[in-house]
Amino acid sequence: MYLHLGGDTVVDQKKIVAILDLDTAKAENEAGRFFKRSQITDSEEGEDEAVNSLKEEFMDFVNDISESGKQKSLIITTDGHYFSPISTRTLLKRSSFFEEIEEVNGVRENY
């Protein structure tokens, strides 16, 4: 099954490693630093070639499919990373994740 992440982007659900809520991730932890690094703008004072190089390297493997400032979730897959304008809750509802959990719970109840 495929999961629609927003815009015209879909990914194979089997390749999804994690779906992170950016409101939570913006805190001072590893995911928050990951998000903040992606938001560096070229106009920031004191930016030099080293920073530009890091930014380009970082953004080479992050696909931002949302408008600037509208990112709600970070989807990490085996093929790359995506900033999505769709909330983690909505993405989970769209996926078969909840159906799989119900199947597992149903199997456990039958034993």
C-alpha positions in Angstrom: 0.0 0.0 0.0 1.0 3.6 -0.6 0.6 6.6 1.6 -0.1 10.1 0.2 2.1 12.6 2.0 0.8 15.7 0.3 1.0 17.4 -3.0 1.8 14.8 -5.6 4.0 12.7 -3.3 3.2 9.1 -2.3 5.5 6.5 -0.6 5.4 2.8 -0.2 4.3 2.2 3.4 6.7 -0.7 3.8 9.6 1.8 3.4 8.4 4.1 6.2 10.7 4.0 9.2 9.1 6.8 11.3 6.5 9.6 11.1 7.4 12.4 13.5 5.1 15.2 14.7 7.1 18.4 14.1 5.2 20.3 16.9 6.7 17.9 19.3 10.0 17.5 17.4 10.7 21.3 17.5 11.7 20.9 21.1 15.4 20.8 22.0 16.1 17.2 21.0 17.7 15.5 17.9 14.5 15.8 15.8 14.2 19.5 16.7 17.8 20.2 15.6 17.1 18.3 12.4 14.1 20.5 11.7 15.8 23.7 12.6 18.8 22.9 10.4 16.5 22.5 7.4 15.0 26.0 8.1 18.3 27.9 7.6 17.8 30.7 5.1 20.5 32.1 2.8 19.8 35.6 4.1 20.9 34.8 7.7 23.8 37.0 8.9 27.1 35.3 9.4 26.4 32.5 6.9 29.5 31.4 5.1 30.5 28.7 2.6 30.8 26.0 5.2 27.2 26.6 6.3 26.0 26.8 2.7 27.7 23.5 2.0 26.1 21.8 5.1 22.7 23.2 4.1 23.0 21.9 0.6 24.2 18.5 1.8 21.3 18.3 4.3 18.6 19.3 1.8 19.9 16.8 -0.7 18.1 14.0 1.2 15.1 16.0 2.5 12.2 16.6 0.3 10.1 19.5 1.5 6.7 19.0 -0.1 5.0 21.7 2.0 5.0 25.5 1.8 7.6 27.2 4.0 6.4 27.2 7.6 3.6 24.8 6.9 5.4 21.6 7.8 3.5 19.4 10.2 5.3 16.1 10.0 8.6 14.5 9.1 8.4 11.2 7.4 11.6 9.1 7.4 11.8 6.4 4.8 14.5 4.1 3.5 14.6 6.2 0.3 14.7 9.7 1.9 13.1 12.1 4.3 10.0 14.2 3.7 8.5 17.3 5.3 4.7 17.1 4.9 1.9 19.6 5.4 -0.3 16.8 6.7 -0.4 16.0 10.4 0.9 12.7 11.8 -2.5 11.8 13.0 -4.0 12.2 9.5 -1.2 10.2 8.0 -1.6 7.4 10.4 -5.4 7.3 9.7 -4.7 7.2 6.0 -2.2 4.3 6.4 -3.1 0.7 7.2 -1.3 1.1 10.6 -4.5 1.1 12.7 -5.9 -1.8 10.7 -2.7 -3.8 11.4 -2.9 -3.0 15.1 -6.5 -4.1 15.3 -5.6 -7.4 13.5 -2.8 -8.0 16.0 -5.2 -7.3 18.9 -7.8 -9.6 17.4 -5.4 -12.4 17.1 -4.3 -12.0 20.7 -7.9 -12.0 21.9 -8.5 -15.3 20.1 -5.8 -17.1 22.1 
